[in-house]
Amino acid sequence: DINVDNAVSALAAVWLTGTLTPELAREAMRTYPGVERRFEFHLKEQGPEGRVVIDDYAHHPDEVKSSIASVRALYPDRRLTVAFQPHLYTRTRDFAPEFADALSLADEVLLIDIYPAREEPIPGVSSKIIFDRVKCADKVMISKEDFVDTMKNRKFEVLLTLGAGDLSLEVPRLVGEITR
């Protein structure tokens, strides 16, 4: 897990200053709240049937692959649904095969429209160029506006939302809808 690697590296760096005691290290780890949008848990229901919703800012194929691998390590026997919103037309164009390979590691993929940020559309570049290459059989393309309704009507176990766009703004609304 990348968060564990980062924590160990940070503690090691501080240890080298000579100011870190084991007690301070334990307290720092116990109280660290994490970084927003980096493997952020929004729902973690108890029990073997409990649903899990995690949001991650991953927007590069290597990051997407790492996030999926981390969820697989945490929940090895659970069905993983990944909702991915590509960020930028150029990144989608340049890395479509790599995104598809990474997303194919999920059990189910929901591909959202591209979040353009600062870019104008590029002819022929859409989420479909990733979608067509995703190998898992259970995949669907949806708009961000349909995300909450789509997910609340799906029986999911573990949901991982990925991307640097604005899909993350829909996650709290989804959690509110499914926990009523």
N, CA and C of each residue as an Amber inpcrd file, in Angstrom:
protein
   540
   0.8440000  -1.1840000   0.0000000   0.0000000   0.0000000   0.0000000
   0.8880000   1.2460000   0.0000000   0.6000000   2.1560000  -0.8950000
   1.4190000   3.3610000  -1.0500000   1.3900000   4.2320000   0.2040000
   0.2580000   4.2390000   0.9210000   0.1760000   5.0490000   2.1440000
   1.1160000   4.5200000   3.2260000   1.2390000   3.2150000   3.3300000
   2.1620000   2.6240000   4.3040000   3.5960000   2.9720000   3.9180000
   3.9240000   2.8340000   2.6420000   5.2700000   3.1900000   2.1700000
   5.5880000   4.6490000   2.4840000   4.6320000   5.5350000   2.2320000
   4.8450000   6.9580000   2.4990000   5.0280000   7.2260000   3.9870000
   4.2410000   6.5570000   4.8180000   4.3530000   6.7590000   6.2720000
   5.7150000   6.2900000   6.7740000   6.1520000   5.1240000   6.3260000
   7.4610000   4.5970000   6.7440000   8.5760000   5.5410000   6.2850000
   8.4800000   6.0340000   5.0720000   9.5020000   6.9600000   4.5580000
   9.5310000   8.2500000   5.3690000   8.3700000   8.7950000   5.6920000
   8.3100000  10.0330000   6.4800000   8.8940000   9.8130000   7.8700000
   8.5160000   8.7110000   8.5090000   9.0590000   8.4240000   9.8430000
  10.5720000   8.2250000   9.7860000  11.0570000   7.5570000   8.7530000
  12.4990000   7.3340000   8.6180000  13.2380000   8.6600000   8.4550000
  12.6670000   9.5580000   7.6700000  13.3090000  10.8620000   7.4610000
  13.3970000  11.6490000   8.7770000  12.3110000  11.6310000   9.5400000
  12.3180000  12.3520000  10.8220000  13.2490000  11.6520000  11.8090000
  13.2770000  10.3220000  11.7660000  14.1620000   9.5590000  12.6560000
  15.6220000   9.9980000  12.4750000  15.9970000  10.2690000  11.2340000
  17.3770000  10.6720000  10.9400000  17.7460000  12.0110000  11.5740000
  16.7610000  12.8180000  11.9230000  17.0550000  14.1010000  12.5800000
  17.4250000  13.9090000  14.0450000  17.1090000  12.7360000  14.5760000
  17.4030000  12.4620000  15.9850000  16.3550000  12.9850000  16.9420000
  15.2560000  13.4870000  16.4230000  14.2270000  14.0690000  17.2850000
  13.0100000  13.1630000  17.4920000  12.9650000  12.0400000  16.8140000
  11.7940000  11.1640000  16.8850000  12.0210000  10.0250000  17.8720000
  11.0810000   9.8860000  18.7880000  11.1080000   8.7550000  19.7100000
  10.0520000   7.7530000  19.2600000  10.1550000   6.5160000  19.6840000
   9.1110000   5.5410000  19.3310000   7.7160000   5.9930000  19.7850000
   7.6410000   6.6400000  20.9280000   6.3490000   7.1220000  21.4320000
   5.7660000   8.1970000  20.5160000   6.6070000   9.1330000  20.0910000
   6.1440000  10.1750000  19.1660000   5.7170000   9.5810000  17.8300000
   6.4470000   8.5930000  17.3450000   6.0920000   7.9430000  16.0720000
   4.7290000   7.2730000  16.1820000   4.5010000   6.5410000  17.2830000
   3.1950000   5.8850000  17.4790000   2.0630000   6.9100000  17.5440000
   2.2960000   7.9930000  18.2720000   1.2640000   9.0260000  18.4050000
   0.9940000   9.7100000  17.0630000   2.0420000   9.9650000  16.3060000
   1.8650000  10.5870000  14.9830000   1.0370000   9.6910000  14.0760000
   1.3290000   8.4120000  14.0780000   0.5810000   7.4720000  13.2270000
  -0.8600000   7.3210000  13.7120000  -1.0590000   7.3200000  15.0270000
  -2.4020000   7.1450000  15.5850000  -3.3070000   8.3360000  15.2580000
  -2.7400000   9.5320000  15.2270000  -3.5590000  10.7340000  15.0780000
  -3.5710000  11.3200000  13.6620000  -2.7610000  10.7740000  12.7600000
  -2.7090000  11.3220000  11.4010000  -4.0280000  11.0500000  10.6750000
  -4.7050000  12.1020000  10.2090000  -6.0240000  11.9040000   9.6010000
  -5.9880000  11.4440000   8.1410000  -4.8180000  11.4700000   7.5220000
  -4.7310000  11.1230000   6.1070000  -4.8920000  12.3540000   5.2410000
  -4.7780000  12.1540000   3.9390000  -4.8850000  13.2430000   2.9790000
  -6.2100000  13.1050000   2.2480000  -6.9030000  14.2050000   2.1080000
  -8.1810000  14.1870000   1.4060000  -7.9840000  13.6980000  -0.0270000
  -8.9120000  12.8290000  -0.4660000  -8.9370000  12.2840000  -1.8190000
  -7.7870000  11.3250000  -2.1260000  -7.0520000  10.9050000  -1.1230000
  -6.0310000   9.8720000  -1.3180000  -6.4560000   8.6680000  -0.4970000
  -7.0930000   7.7280000  -1.2020000  -7.5820000   6.5030000  -0.5650000
  -8.4540000   6.8530000   0.6430000  -9.4050000   7.7370000   0.3960000
 -10.2780000   8.2420000   1.4550000 -11.5300000   7.3650000   1.5820000
 -11.7220000   6.7940000   2.7570000 -12.9030000   5.9750000   3.0250000
 -14.1020000   6.8770000   3.2800000 -15.1870000   6.6370000   2.5540000
 -16.4340000   7.3690000   2.7640000 -17.4900000   6.4960000   3.4310000
 -17.3200000   5.1880000   3.3000000 -18.2430000   4.2460000   3.9290000
 -17.4800000   2.9580000   4.2000000 -17.6700000   2.4360000   5.3980000
 -17.0130000   1.1880000   5.7800000 -17.9670000   0.4670000   6.7250000
 -18.9570000  -0.1980000   6.1420000 -19.9470000  -0.9050000   6.9490000
 -19.3160000  -2.1470000   7.5660000 -19.7590000  -2.4780000   8.7550000
 -19.2290000  -3.6320000   9.4780000 -19.7670000  -4.9350000   8.9100000
 -19.0570000  -6.0070000   9.1610000 -19.4990000  -7.3380000   8.7840000
 -19.0720000  -7.7510000   7.4020000 -19.1770000  -9.0340000   7.1180000
 -18.7180000  -9.5690000   5.8320000 -19.5390000  -9.0750000   4.6390000
 -20.7460000  -8.6230000   4.8660000 -21.5970000  -8.1080000   3.7870000
 -21.5580000  -6.5820000   3.7080000 -20.8100000  -5.9560000   4.6230000
 -20.7700000  -4.4980000   4.6880000 -20.1710000  -3.8710000   3.4460000
 -20.8270000  -2.8260000   2.9540000 -20.3320000  -2.1210000   1.7710000
 -19.2070000  -1.1650000   2.1450000 -18.3240000  -0.9600000   1.1670000
 -17.1730000  -0.0740000   1.3410000 -17.1520000   0.8870000   0.1550000
 -16.9260000   2.1740000   0.4470000 -16.7760000   3.1780000  -0.6030000
 -15.4850000   3.9500000  -0.3200000 -14.5860000   3.9200000  -1.2960000
 -13.2910000   4.5950000  -1.1980000 -13.1510000   5.5170000  -2.4010000
 -12.6370000   6.7200000  -2.1630000 -12.3610000   7.6650000  -3.2510000
 -10.8660000   7.9290000  -3.2990000 -10.3160000   7.9490000  -4.5060000
  -8.8860000   8.2140000  -4.6710000  -8.6690000   9.1180000  -5.8830000
  -7.7340000  10.0240000  -5.7320000  -7.4030000  11.0230000  -6.7450000
  -6.6320000  10.4450000  -7.9410000  -6.3440000   9.1610000  -7.9310000
  -5.5420000   8.5300000  -8.9850000  -6.0490000   8.9340000 -10.3700000
  -5.1510000   9.4820000 -11.1890000  -5.5390000   9.9360000 -12.5310000
  -4.4870000   9.6080000 -13.5880000  -3.5510000   8.7620000 -13.2270000
  -2.5370000   8.2450000 -14.1510000  -2.6490000   6.7240000 -14.0970000
  -2.4030000   6.0250000 -15.1920000  -2.5680000   4.5640000 -15.1880000
  -1.8230000   3.8370000 -14.0670000  -0.6120000   4.2640000 -13.7570000
   0.1370000   3.6070000 -12.6770000  -0.5470000   3.8120000 -11.3300000
  -1.0780000   5.0150000 -11.1050000  -1.7990000   5.2950000  -9.8600000
  -3.0920000   4.4850000  -9.7810000  -3.7990000   4.3930000 -10.9090000
  -5.0400000   3.6160000 -10.9610000  -4.7420000   2.1600000 -10.6120000
  -3.7090000   1.6310000 -11.2090000  -3.3080000   0.2400000 -10.9540000
  -2.9480000   0.0440000  -9.4790000  -2.1960000   0.9690000  -8.9050000
  -1.7970000   0.8730000  -7.4940000  -2.9990000   0.9490000  -6.5640000
  -3.9300000   1.8420000  -6.8570000  -5.1260000   1.9600000  -6.0170000
  -5.9480000   0.6800000  -6.0520000  -6.1150000   0.1300000  -7.2350000
  -6.8650000  -1.1190000  -7.3700000  -6.1500000  -2.2390000  -6.6210000
  -4.8310000  -2.3070000  -6.7450000  -4.0570000  -3.3350000  -6.0420000
  -4.2060000  -3.1850000  -4.5260000  -4.2230000  -1.9570000  -4.0330000
  -4.3880000  -1.7280000  -2.5960000  -5.7530000  -2.2080000  -2.1150000
  -6.7950000  -1.9260000  -2.8830000  -8.1310000  -2.3840000  -2.4990000
  -8.1850000  -3.9070000  -2.5390000  -7.5990000  -4.5000000  -3.5410000
  -7.5660000  -5.9680000  -3.6410000  -6.8490000  -6.5780000  -2.4280000
  -5.7790000  -5.9280000  -1.9700000  -5.0450000  -6.4330000  -0.8100000
  -5.8960000  -6.3250000   0.4640000  -6.6540000  -5.2460000   0.5930000
  -7.5030000  -5.0490000   1.7690000  -8.7410000  -5.9400000   1.7580000
  -9.3040000  -6.1620000   0.5740000 -10.5630000  -6.9040000   0.4320000
 -10.4110000  -7.9920000  -0.6360000  -9.5660000  -8.9880000  -0.3760000
  -9.2400000  -9.9650000  -1.4200000 -10.4120000 -10.8290000  -1.8810000
 -11.4050000 -11.0060000  -1.0350000 -12.5160000 -11.8910000  -1.3890000
 -13.7980000 -11.1350000  -1.7170000 -13.6720000  -9.8450000  -1.9620000
 -14.8500000  -9.0300000  -2.2280000 -14.8700000  -8.5950000  -3.6950000
 -16.0660000  -8.3780000  -4.2180000 -16.2400000  -7.9120000  -5.5980000
 -15.9070000  -6.4140000  -5.6460000 -15.0130000  -6.0490000  -6.5600000
 -14.5460000  -4.6630000  -6.6720000 -15.1680000  -3.9720000  -7.8770000
 -15.8830000  -2.8950000  -7.5900000 -16.4470000  -2.0260000  -8.6190000
 -15.6000000  -0.7580000  -8.6610000 -15.1450000  -0.3830000  -9.8480000
 -14.3530000   0.8370000 -10.0070000 -15.1040000   1.7970000 -10.9170000
 -15.2950000   3.0210000 -10.4260000 -15.8530000   4.0970000 -11.2460000
 -14.6970000   5.0580000 -11.5340000 -14.4090000   5.2530000 -12.8090000
 -13.2630000   6.0740000 -13.1980000 -13.7040000   7.2090000 -14.1000000
 -13.2820000   8.4160000 -13.7310000 -13.5250000   9.5990000 -14.5450000
 -12.1690000  10.0740000 -15.0810000 -11.9030000   9.8230000 -16.3600000
 -10.6310000  10.2920000 -16.9260000 -10.5040000  11.8150000 -16.7820000
  -9.2910000  12.2770000 -16.6220000  -9.0020000  13.6940000 -16.4500000
  -8.1330000  14.1490000 -17.6160000  -8.6670000  15.0030000 -18.4100000
  -8.0280000  15.6100000 -19.5740000  -8.1410000  14.7380000 -20.8290000
  -8.3980000  15.4110000 -21.9270000  -8.4730000  14.7240000 -23.2210000
  -7.1050000  14.2020000 -23.6460000  -6.0660000  15.0100000 -23.4170000
  -4.7270000  14.5860000 -23.8500000  -4.2580000  13.3580000 -23.0730000
  -4.5000000  13.3370000 -21.7640000  -4.0750000  12.1820000 -20.9620000
  -4.8480000  10.9360000 -21.3850000  -6.1370000  11.1040000 -21.6630000
  -6.9520000   9.9720000 -22.1110000  -6.4230000   9.4460000 -23.4400000
  -6.1450000  10.3350000 -24.3630000  -5.6000000   9.9460000 -25.6720000
  -4.2610000   9.2410000 -25.5290000  -3.3840000   9.8050000 -24.7100000
  -2.0160000   9.2960000 -24.6040000  -1.9050000   7.9830000 -23.8290000
  -2.8400000   7.7240000 -22.9240000  -2.7220000   6.5580000 -22.0480000
  -3.9240000   5.6180000 -22.0860000  -4.7540000   5.7110000 -23.0960000
  -5.9640000   4.8710000 -23.1470000  -5.6680000   3.3820000 -22.9520000
  -4.6950000   2.7940000 -23.6520000  -4.4330000   1.3580000 -23.4460000
  -3.9990000   1.0300000 -22.0130000  -3.1740000   1.9000000 -21.4360000
  -2.6970000   1.6730000 -20.0700000  -3.8330000   1.8100000 -19.0600000
  -4.7170000   2.8060000 -19.2630000  -5.8900000   2.9370000 -18.3850000
  -6.7590000   1.6830000 -18.4810000  -6.9790000   1.2060000 -19.6890000
  -7.8150000   0.0200000 -19.8860000  -7.2150000  -1.1940000 -19.1930000
  -5.9140000  -1.3700000 -19.3090000  -5.2590000  -2.4990000 -18.6450000
  -5.4280000  -2.4140000 -17.1260000  -5.2270000  -1.2270000 -16.5820000
  -5.3610000  -1.0430000 -15.1260000  -6.8060000  -1.2980000 -14.6810000
  -7.7600000  -0.7250000 -15.3920000  -9.1690000  -0.8880000 -15.0240000
  -9.6420000  -2.3270000 -15.1810000  -9.0320000  -3.0600000 -16.0740000
  -9.4010000  -4.4630000 -16.2930000  -9.1060000  -5.3380000 -15.0860000
  -8.3970000  -4.8120000 -14.1040000  -8.1170000  -5.5490000 -12.8680000
  -9.3170000  -5.5480000 -11.9250000 -10.3320000  -4.7550000 -12.2250000
 -11.5500000  -4.7000000 -11.4040000 -12.5300000  -5.7750000 -11.8600000
 -13.5320000  -6.0380000 -11.0340000 -14.5990000  -6.9710000 -11.4080000
 -15.6610000  -6.2760000 -12.2560000 -15.8420000  -4.9940000 -11.9870000
 -16.8580000  -4.1990000 -12.6820000 -16.3050000  -2.7880000 -12.8590000
 -16.5330000  -2.1950000 -14.0260000 -16.0310000  -0.8490000 -14.3130000
 -17.1690000   0.0370000 -14.7830000 -17.2610000   1.2090000 -14.1780000
 -18.1440000   2.2680000 -14.6470000 -17.2280000   3.3730000 -15.1520000
 -17.3150000   3.6640000 -16.4220000 -16.4740000   4.6940000 -17.0140000
 -17.3080000   5.9530000 -17.2040000 -16.8210000   7.0390000 -16.6410000
 -17.5150000   8.3230000 -16.6420000 -16.9370000   9.1870000 -17.7680000
 -17.7220000  10.1580000 -18.2110000 -17.2450000  11.1020000 -19.2240000
 -15.9620000  11.7950000 -18.7610000 -15.1410000  12.2020000 -19.6960000
 -13.8790000  12.8890000 -19.3970000 -14.1480000  14.2210000 -18.6980000
 -13.3510000  14.4790000 -17.6640000 -13.3530000  15.7870000 -17.0140000
 -12.3110000  16.6290000 -17.7460000 -12.7400000  17.6440000 -18.4890000
 -11.8160000  18.3450000 -19.3850000 -10.8720000  19.3300000 -18.7070000
 -11.2320000  19.8030000 -17.5120000 -10.4380000  20.8240000 -16.8200000
 -10.1670000  21.9940000 -17.7590000  -8.9350000  22.1740000 -18.1280000
  -8.5100000  23.3440000 -18.9170000  -8.4730000  23.0790000 -20.4120000
  -8.8890000  21.8860000 -20.8570000  -8.7270000  21.5220000 -22.2630000
 -10.0320000  21.5750000 -23.0470000  -9.8870000  21.8340000 -24.3100000
 -11.0000000  21.7310000 -25.2550000 -11.0720000  20.2860000 -25.7350000
 -12.2470000  19.8170000 -26.1270000 -12.3530000  18.4350000 -26.6380000
 -11.4260000  18.2010000 -27.8270000 -10.9690000  16.9710000 -27.9550000
 -10.1520000  16.5350000 -29.0860000 -11.0140000  15.5660000 -29.8890000
 -11.1930000  15.8220000 -31.1730000 -12.0270000  14.9180000 -31.9790000
 -11.5760000  13.4550000 -31.8380000 -12.5460000  12.5920000 -31.6290000
 -12.2690000  11.1590000 -31.5110000 -11.7990000  10.7010000 -30.1400000
 -11.6160000  11.6320000 -29.2120000 -11.1460000  11.2660000 -27.8700000
 -12.2940000  11.4010000 -26.8810000 -12.6790000  10.2640000 -26.3290000
 -13.7170000  10.2160000 -25.2950000 -13.3980000   9.0350000 -24.3870000
 -14.1770000   8.8600000 -23.3500000 -13.9910000   7.7190000 -22.4540000
 -14.1320000   6.3990000 -23.1970000 -14.8100000   6.4290000 -24.3250000
 -15.0420000   5.1990000 -25.0960000 -13.7380000   4.5590000 -25.5800000
 -12.7040000   5.3530000 -25.8180000 -11.4490000   4.7500000 -26.2860000
 -10.7770000   3.9250000 -25.1800000 -11.1000000   4.2070000 -23.9400000
 -10.6720000   3.3550000 -22.8290000 -11.6470000   2.1950000 -22.6990000
 -12.9220000   2.5220000 -22.6800000 -13.9920000   1.5320000 -22.4860000
 -13.8650000   0.3430000 -23.4350000 -13.6290000   0.6270000 -24.6990000
 -13.5470000  -0.4400000 -25.7040000 -12.4030000  -1.4170000 -25.4380000
 -11.3990000  -0.9860000 -24.6770000 -10.2300000  -1.8380000 -24.4040000
 -10.3000000  -2.5430000 -23.0460000 -11.2410000  -2.1400000 -22.1880000
 -11.3660000  -2.7720000 -20.8680000 -11.8030000  -4.2200000 -21.0620000
 -11.0860000  -5.1350000 -20.4120000 -11.3010000  -6.5640000 -20.6330000
 -12.3760000  -7.1990000 -19.7610000 -12.7250000  -6.5960000 -18.6240000
 -13.7400000  -7.2410000 -17.7800000 -15.1060000  -7.1370000 -18.4700000
 -15.8870000  -8.1810000 -18.3090000 -17.1670000  -8.2740000 -19.0200000
 -18.2140000  -7.3130000 -18.4630000 -18.1070000  -7.0180000 -17.1850000
 -19.1090000  -6.1710000 -16.5310000 -18.6210000  -4.7200000 -16.5440000
 -18.9950000  -4.0020000 -17.5940000 -18.5550000  -2.6140000 -17.7440000
 -19.6790000  -1.8080000 -18.3630000 -19.7140000  -0.5170000 -18.0000000
 -20.7420000   0.3740000 -18.5160000 -20.1760000   1.7890000 -18.5760000
 -20.6390000   2.5500000 -19.5710000 -20.2910000   3.9720000 -19.6570000
 -21.4980000   4.7660000 -19.1880000 -21.2560000   5.7370000 -18.3000000
 -22.3420000   6.5840000 -17.8090000 -21.8470000   8.0240000 -17.6830000
 -22.7980000   8.9280000 -17.5770000 -22.4360000  10.3210000 -17.3220000
 -22.2750000  10.5110000 -15.8170000 -21.5560000  11.5280000 -15.4360000
 -21.3900000  11.8380000 -14.0160000 -22.7540000  12.0860000 -13.3800000
 -23.6520000  12.6970000 -14.1310000 -24.9830000  13.0090000 -13.5950000
 -25.7840000  11.7510000 -13.2680000 -25.4860000  10.6450000 -13.9150000
 -26.1910000   9.3860000 -13.6610000 -25.5000000   8.4930000 -12.6280000
 -24.3630000   8.9160000 -12.1270000 -23.5700000   8.0740000 -11.2350000
 -24.3330000   7.6410000  -9.9840000 -24.8910000   8.5820000  -9.2520000
 -25.5560000   8.2390000  -7.9860000 -26.7240000   7.2960000  -8.2250000
 -27.5950000   7.6240000  -9.1840000 -28.7360000   6.7450000  -9.4540000
 -28.2920000   5.3670000  -9.9210000 -27.2600000   5.3220000 -10.7430000
 -26.7520000   4.0370000 -11.2210000 -26.2400000   3.1900000 -10.0610000
 -25.4480000   3.7840000  -9.1900000 -24.8350000   3.0240000  -8.1000000
 -25.8370000   2.6410000  -7.0220000 -26.7860000   3.4900000  -6.7300000
 -27.7250000   3.1270000  -5.6560000 -28.6370000   1.9820000  -6.0790000
 -28.7500000   1.7440000  -7.3780000 -29.5480000   0.6320000  -7.8830000
 -28.7190000  -0.6130000  -8.1900000 -27.4140000  -0.5470000  -7.9380000
 -26.5280000  -1.6930000  -8.1580000 -26.1910000  -2.3140000  -6.8150000
 -26.0460000  -3.5930000  -6.8110000 -25.6230000  -4.2920000  -5.5990000
 -24.1020000  -4.3920000  -5.6620000 -23.4210000  -3.4970000  -4.9890000
 -21.9630000  -3.5170000  -4.9970000 -21.4470000  -3.8930000  -3.6110000
 -20.2240000  -4.3930000  -3.5760000 -19.5780000  -4.7250000  -2.3090000
 -18.5460000  -3.6650000  -1.9360000 -17.5760000  -3.4610000  -2.8300000
 -16.5390000  -2.4540000  -2.6190000 -16.5280000  -1.5540000  -3.8500000
 -16.7060000  -0.2620000  -3.6180000 -16.6970000   0.7280000  -4.6960000
 -15.4780000   1.6120000  -4.5260000 -14.6960000   1.7220000  -5.5860000
 -13.5370000   2.6020000  -5.6260000 -13.7710000   3.6220000  -6.7180000
 -13.8650000   4.9110000  -6.3480000 -13.9890000   5.9590000  -7.3570000
 -12.6010000   6.5620000  -7.5680000 -12.2720000   6.7640000  -8.8390000
 -10.9290000   7.2170000  -9.2030000 -10.9880000   8.3900000 -10.1690000
 -10.0160000   9.2710000 -10.0660000  -9.8700000  10.3540000 -11.0250000
  -9.6570000  11.6920000 -10.3490000  -9.1200000  12.6350000 -11.1080000
  -8.8370000  13.9720000 -10.6000000  -9.9430000  14.9600000 -10.9410000
 -11.0250000  14.4740000 -11.4940000 -12.1270000  15.3500000 -11.8780000
 -13.0830000  15.6170000 -10.7260000 -14.3510000  15.8040000 -11.0760000
 -15.3400000  16.1680000 -10.0650000 -16.2820000  15.0350000  -9.6720000
 -15.9980000  13.8050000 -10.0770000 -16.8210000  12.6770000  -9.6500000
 -16.8320000  12.5580000  -8.1350000 -15.7290000  12.9280000  -7.5020000
 -15.6240000  12.8250000  -6.0440000 -16.7120000  13.6290000  -5.3300000
 -17.2250000  14.6660000  -5.9740000 -18.2880000  15.4680000  -5.3660000
 -19.5930000  14.6870000  -5.2500000 -19.7340000  13.6360000  -6.0370000
 -20.9480000  12.8160000  -6.0090000 -20.8840000  11.7260000  -4.9320000
 -19.6970000  11.4170000  -4.4410000 -19.5320000  10.3080000  -3.4950000
 -20.2990000  10.5320000  -2.1900000 -20.1930000  11.6990000  -1.5380000
 -20.9750000  11.8840000  -0.3110000 -22.4900000  11.7730000  -0.5570000
 -22.9470000  12.2530000  -1.6860000 -24.3740000  12.1470000  -2.0200000
 -24.7750000  10.6800000  -2.1810000 -23.9320000   9.8910000  -2.8400000
 -24.2050000   8.4610000  -2.9870000 -24.2780000   7.7850000  -1.6200000
 -23.3020000   8.0410000  -0.7840000 -23.2730000   7.4210000   0.5480000
 -24.5280000   7.8020000   1.3300000 -24.9340000   9.0600000   1.2330000
 -26.1680000   9.4890000   1.8950000 -27.3830000   8.7300000   1.3820000
 -27.4530000   8.5220000   0.0880000 -28.5870000   7.8210000  -0.5250000
 -28.6500000   6.3480000  -0.1110000 -27.5080000   5.6850000  -0.0610000
 -27.5230000   4.2380000   0.1920000 -27.5490000   3.8860000   1.6730000
 -27.3240000   4.8600000   2.5410000 -27.3370000   4.5720000   3.9850000
 -28.5860000   5.0810000   4.6770000 -29.5360000   5.5820000   3.9380000
 -30.7940000   6.0570000   4.5370000 -31.5750000   4.9380000   5.1250000
